[in-house]
């Protein structure tokens, strides 16, 4: 997907950013506990499994980061943007 098109979609997805190489989108959440970070990571994992579209997920005390990229396409696709929107709806 062209960078300009990705940027237009990201404008509607608060918190999500395009990687410097343009091949992935990611968002990081900050929390006041490990438990909340783990909950967000699990939520992202369950949604991904249900959709069969799996992100990279990193979390630790006070943070969770989710990164979407469609490896078979070599970058960001509409599926990545849809998954980001779904996660935004449930995670806030």
C-alpha positions in Angstrom: 0.0 0.0 0.0 1.4 3.4 -0.9 2.7 5.6 1.9 0.2 8.4 1.3 -2.7 6.0 1.5 -1.4 4.5 4.8 -0.9 8.0 6.2 -4.6 8.9 5.3 -5.8 5.8 7.2 -3.5 6.5 10.1 -5.0 9.9 10.5 -8.2 8.1 11.6 -6.4 5.7 14.0 -5.3 7.7 17.1 -1.9 6.5 18.5 -0.8 4.5 15.5 2.4 5.4 13.7 4.1 4.2 10.5 7.6 2.7 11.0 10.5 4.7 9.5 10.9 2.1 6.8 7.2 2.2 6.0 6.7 -1.5 6.4 4.7 -1.7 9.6 2.4 0.3 11.9 2.6 0.3 15.7 1.1 1.7 18.8 2.3 1.8 22.4 0.0 2.1 25.4 1.2 3.2 28.9 -0.2 1.8 32.1 0.4 2.0 35.8 0.8 -1.7 36.3 2.1 -4.9 34.7 -1.3 -6.4 35.0 -3.0 -3.8 32.7 -0.1 -4.2 30.2 -0.6 -8.0 30.1 -4.3 -7.6 29.7 -3.8 -5.4 26.6 -1.3 -7.8 25.2 -3.7 -10.7 25.7 -6.6 -8.8 24.2 -4.5 -8.1 21.1 -3.4 -11.7 20.9 -7.0 -13.0 21.1 -8.2 -10.6 18.5 -5.4 -11.6 16.2 -6.0 -15.3 16.6 -9.7 -14.9 15.8 -8.8 -13.0 12.7 -5.8 -15.1 11.8 -3.7 -12.0 11.4 -0.9 -11.9 14.0 1.0 -8.8 15.1 4.3 -8.6 17.1 3.4 -7.9 20.7 5.8 -6.6 23.3 4.9 -5.7 26.9 6.4 -5.2 30.3 5.8 -3.2 33.5 3.7 -0.2 32.4 3.7 -0.6 28.6 2.3 -2.7 25.8 3.3 -2.3 22.1 1.6 -3.9 19.1 3.0 -3.9 15.6 1.2 -4.9 12.5 2.7 -5.8 9.2 1.7 -8.3 6.5 5.0 -10.2 6.0 3.7 -12.0 2.9 3.0 -8.6 1.2 6.2 -7.0 2.4 4.5 -4.2 4.3 1.3 -2.6 5.5 -2.0 -3.8 4.0 -5.7 -3.0 4.6 -5.8 -6.0 7.0 -3.2 -4.3 9.3 -5.2 -1.1 9.4 -8.5 -3.0 10.1 -6.8 -4.9 13.0 -5.5 -1.6 14.4 -9.0 -0.1 14.2 -10.5 -3.1 16.0 -7.9 -2.9 18.7 -8.4 0.8 19.2 -12.2 0.2 19.6 -11.7 -2.3 22.5 -8.6 -0.9 24.1 -9.2 2.8 24.0 
